[in-house]
Amino acid sequence: MTKTRAVLCALVLVCCGRPAAAEEFDSKGVKIHYVVEGKGEPVVLIHGLTSSAAMNWELPGTLRLLSSKYQVIAFDCRGHGQSGKPTAEDQYGVEMVEDVTRLLDHLKIERAHIVGYSMGGMIAMKFVVLHPERVKSGVLGGMGWLKSGSVLEKFWEKLPGREEGHPPAACVHGLSQLGVTEEELRAVKAPMSMIVGDRDPCRKLYVEPLQKVRSDWPLATVEGAGHLTCVAKEAFRDAVKDALDGRAGK
């Protein structure tokens, strides 16, 4: 365990109390680390690029807040956290989406609310498109419409930790596979919501184009929040819970 990760784990204990019991399963040959906490309708939380379930959801208190009413499942995406880190490019992209399917199958869950932030929002959107029968509702945080055919490789140059391969370059290269077409976007029937910081550049890049196509999807704006700080805001946690509460039991 690196010094940074050890400090983060300590912060989780201090700020959030005892962390949820961690487990893992085999997702087509890749170890996926996950936690489950609470009872109720299942909610899957998908973190952002270079982050983890602990950093994105446990440390800010989102997992604890939601677990008072829901069965919350948070996992480390492949290439991140305590999950396996394959280096081949065919191990990312849509395989990251199918990890959600396999996790639901592993837990014997038929349908769930799907919540994703940033990269997790890309994964969540693609999951909604590919597996609508498994979705109760969806929440996209810090993300909107990644258009089919988008090229994101240059983003790798700006990532902290890229010299050490965290996450593997293959993961970033595979993100373009998560794009969806306008036809697929218009065909989504599951109730969806968006949450974005008012200072987040993704608002103009991805959220506003999505609003033009799906004006029926409500948007909550977190004041004073950029892309990296939004998930730490109480207003973000409350917005996620409000979106879920509005769809629970339906």
C-alpha positions as CSV (number, residue, x, y, z in Angstrom):
1,M,0.0,0.0,0.0
2,T,1.4,3.4,-1.0
3,K,1.7,6.2,1.6
4,T,-1.1,8.2,-0.2
5,R,-3.5,5.3,-0.2
6,A,-2.7,4.6,3.5
7,V,-3.6,8.2,4.3
8,L,-6.8,8.0,2.3
9,C,-7.8,4.9,4.1
10,A,-7.2,6.6,7.5
11,L,-9.3,9.5,6.4
12,V,-12.1,7.2,5.5
13,L,-12.0,5.7,9.0
14,V,-11.9,9.1,10.7
15,C,-14.5,10.8,8.6
16,C,-16.9,8.0,7.8
17,G,-16.5,5.5,10.6
18,R,-15.8,1.9,10.0
19,P,-15.7,1.3,6.2
20,A,-18.1,-1.1,4.5
21,A,-17.0,-4.7,4.4
22,A,-14.9,-5.2,1.2
23,E,-15.3,-8.1,-1.1
24,E,-14.1,-9.1,-4.6
25,F,-15.2,-11.3,-7.5
26,D,-13.9,-12.5,-10.8
27,S,-15.1,-10.5,-13.8
28,K,-14.1,-12.4,-16.8
29,G,-10.6,-12.9,-15.4
30,V,-10.2,-9.5,-13.8
31,K,-10.5,-9.1,-10.0
32,I,-13.1,-6.5,-9.1
33,H,-13.1,-5.0,-5.6
34,Y,-16.4,-3.8,-4.2
35,V,-18.3,-2.9,-1.0
36,V,-22.0,-3.4,-0.2
37,E,-23.7,-1.4,2.6
38,G,-27.3,-0.9,3.6
39,K,-30.7,-2.4,2.7
40,G,-33.3,-1.4,0.2
41,E,-33.4,-0.9,-3.5
42,P,-30.0,-1.5,-5.0
43,V,-27.8,1.5,-6.1
44,V,-24.6,1.0,-8.0
45,L,-22.0,3.8,-7.6
46,I,-19.3,4.2,-10.3
47,H,-16.3,6.4,-9.6
48,G,-14.3,8.7,-11.9
49,L,-11.0,8.3,-13.7
50,T,-7.9,7.9,-11.4
51,S,-10.3,7.7,-8.4
52,S,-11.8,4.7,-6.4
53,A,-14.9,3.8,-4.5
54,A,-13.2,4.9,-1.3
55,M,-12.1,8.3,-2.7
56,N,-15.2,9.1,-4.7
57,W,-18.0,7.7,-2.5
58,E,-16.8,6.6,1.0
59,L,-14.6,9.5,1.9
60,P,-17.1,12.3,1.0
61,G,-19.9,10.4,2.9
62,T,-22.1,9.6,-0.1
63,L,-22.1,5.9,0.5
64,R,-23.0,6.4,4.2
65,L,-25.8,8.8,3.4
66,L,-27.4,6.6,0.7
67,S,-27.0,3.3,2.7
68,S,-29.5,4.6,5.3
69,K,-32.2,3.9,2.7
70,Y,-30.7,1.8,-0.1
71,Q,-28.5,-1.2,-0.7
72,V,-25.4,0.6,-2.0
73,I,-22.8,-1.2,-4.1
74,A,-19.6,0.7,-4.8
75,F,-16.8,-0.9,-6.8
76,D,-13.3,0.0,-8.0
77,C,-13.3,0.0,-11.8
78,R,-10.7,-2.2,-13.5
79,G,-7.4,-0.3,-13.7
80,H,-8.2,1.5,-10.4
81,G,-8.1,1.1,-6.7
82,Q,-7.8,-2.4,-5.4
83,S,-9.2,-4.0,-8.6
84,G,-7.1,-5.7,-11.2
85,K,-5.1,-3.6,-13.7
86,P,-4.8,-5.3,-17.0
87,T,-2.7,-3.6,-19.6
88,A,-4.3,-4.7,-22.9
89,E,-6.6,-2.2,-24.6
90,D,-9.3,-4.8,-25.3
91,Q,-9.7,-5.2,-21.5
92,Y,-11.2,-1.7,-21.1
93,G,-13.9,0.2,-22.9
94,V,-17.1,-1.8,-23.0
95,E,-15.5,-4.4,-20.7
96,M,-15.8,-1.7,-18.0
97,V,-19.5,-1.5,-18.7
98,E,-19.9,-5.3,-18.6
99,D,-18.2,-5.3,-15.1
100,V,-21.4,-3.7,-13.9
101,T,-23.5,-6.4,-15.5
102,R,-21.3,-9.1,-14.0
103,L,-21.4,-7.5,-10.6
104,L,-25.2,-7.4,-10.6
105,D,-25.2,-11.0,-11.7
106,H,-22.8,-11.9,-9.0
107,L,-25.0,-10.3,-6.4
108,K,-28.1,-11.8,-7.9
109,I,-29.6,-8.3,-8.5
110,E,-32.0,-8.0,-11.5
111,R,-32.3,-4.2,-11.7
112,A,-30.6,-1.3,-10.0
113,H,-30.3,2.5,-9.9
114,I,-27.0,3.4,-11.7
115,V,-25.0,6.4,-10.5
116,G,-21.7,7.5,-12.2
117,Y,-19.4,10.4,-11.8
118,S,-17.1,11.6,-14.7
119,M,-15.7,8.5,-16.2
120,G,-18.3,6.6,-14.1
121,G,-20.9,8.7,-15.9
122,M,-19.7,7.5,-19.2
123,I,-19.9,3.9,-18.0
124,A,-23.3,4.5,-16.5
125,M,-24.7,6.1,-19.8
126,K,-23.3,3.2,-21.9
127,F,-24.8,0.7,-19.4
128,V,-28.2,2.3,-19.7
129,V,-28.0,2.1,-23.5
130,L,-26.7,-1.5,-23.6
131,H,-28.7,-3.0,-20.7
132,P,-31.9,-1.0,-20.3
133,E,-33.6,-4.0,-18.7
134,R,-31.2,-3.8,-15.8
135,V,-31.8,-0.1,-15.0
136,K,-34.3,1.4,-12.5
137,S,-32.9,4.9,-13.0
138,G,-29.7,6.7,-13.8
139,V,-27.8,9.6,-12.4
140,L,-24.9,11.2,-14.4
141,G,-22.6,13.3,-12.3
142,G,-19.9,15.6,-13.9
143,M,-20.8,14.1,-17.2
144,G,-23.4,14.3,-20.0
145,W,-23.2,13.1,-23.6
146,L,-20.0,11.5,-24.7
147,K,-20.7,11.4,-28.4
148,S,-20.0,8.2,-30.4
149,G,-16.7,8.6,-32.2
150,S,-15.2,10.9,-29.6
151,V,-11.4,10.7,-29.3
152,L,-10.0,11.1,-25.7
153,E,-6.4,9.9,-26.0
154,K,-5.0,13.4,-25.6
155,F,-6.6,13.6,-22.2
156,W,-4.0,11.1,-21.0
157,E,-1.3,13.8,-21.3
158,K,-2.9,15.8,-18.5
159,L,-3.5,13.0,-16.0
160,P,-1.6,13.0,-12.7
161,G,0.2,9.8,-12.1
162,R,0.5,8.9,-15.8
163,E,4.2,8.3,-15.5
164,E,3.5,5.5,-13.1
165,G,0.7,4.1,-15.2
166,H,-2.2,4.9,-12.9
167,P,-4.5,4.2,-14.5
168,P,-3.0,2.1,-17.3
169,A,-2.9,4.0,-20.6
170,A,-5.1,1.3,-22.1
171,C,-7.9,2.4,-19.9
172,V,-7.9,6.0,-21.2
173,H,-7.6,4.8,-24.8
174,G,-10.7,2.6,-24.3
175,L,-12.9,5.5,-23.1
176,S,-13.9,6.4,-26.6
177,Q,-15.8,3.1,-26.8
178,L,-18.2,4.5,-24.2
179,G,-19.7,7.1,-26.6
180,V,-23.3,6.8,-27.6
181,T,-25.2,8.0,-30.7
182,E,-28.0,10.6,-30.7
183,E,-30.4,7.9,-31.7
184,E,-29.4,5.8,-28.7
185,L,-29.7,8.8,-26.5
186,R,-33.2,9.5,-27.7
187,A,-34.2,5.9,-27.2
188,V,-33.4,5.8,-23.4
189,K,-36.6,5.2,-21.5
190,A,-35.2,4.9,-18.0
191,P,-35.7,8.1,-15.8
192,M,-32.4,10.0,-15.8
193,S,-30.9,12.9,-14.0
194,M,-27.7,15.0,-14.2
195,I,-25.6,16.8,-11.6
196,V,-22.8,19.1,-12.4
197,G,-20.7,21.8,-10.7
198,D,-21.3,25.4,-12.0
199,R,-17.5,25.7,-12.6
200,D,-17.1,22.3,-14.3
201,P,-15.8,22.6,-17.9
202,C,-17.7,19.3,-18.6
203,R,-20.9,21.4,-18.3
204,K,-20.3,23.1,-21.6
205,L,-18.5,20.1,-23.2
206,Y,-21.0,17.3,-22.4
207,V,-23.9,18.4,-20.3
208,E,-25.3,21.2,-22.4
209,P,-25.2,19.1,-25.6
210,L,-27.1,16.4,-23.8
211,Q,-29.7,19.0,-22.6
212,K,-30.4,19.9,-26.2
213,V,-31.3,16.3,-27.0
214,R,-33.0,15.3,-23.7
215,S,-34.5,18.4,-22.2
216,D,-36.7,16.1,-20.1
217,W,-33.7,15.0,-18.0
218,P,-33.5,17.3,-14.9
219,L,-30.2,19.0,-14.1
220,A,-29.0,19.9,-10.6
221,T,-26.2,22.5,-10.4
222,V,-23.8,22.5,-7.5
223,E,-22.6,26.0,-6.8
224,G,-18.9,26.7,-6.3
225,A,-17.9,23.3,-7.6
226,G,-15.4,22.3,-10.2
227,H,-15.0,18.9,-11.8
228,L,-12.7,17.5,-9.1
229,T,-14.4,19.2,-6.1
230,C,-18.0,18.5,-6.8
231,V,-18.2,15.0,-5.3
232,A,-17.0,16.4,-2.0
233,K,-19.8,18.9,-1.7
234,E,-22.8,18.3,0.6
235,A,-25.0,19.7,-2.1
236,F,-23.8,16.9,-4.5
237,R,-24.6,14.2,-2.0
238,D,-28.0,15.7,-1.4
239,A,-28.7,15.9,-5.1
240,V,-27.9,12.3,-5.7
241,K,-30.2,11.2,-2.8
242,D,-33.0,13.5,-4.1
243,A,-32.7,12.0,-7.6
244,L,-32.9,8.5,-6.2
245,D,-35.7,9.3,-3.8
246,G,-37.7,10.7,-6.6
247,R,-37.6,7.3,-8.4
248,A,-37.6,4.8,-5.6
249,G,-40.3,2.3,-5.6
250,K,-41.2,3.0,-9.3
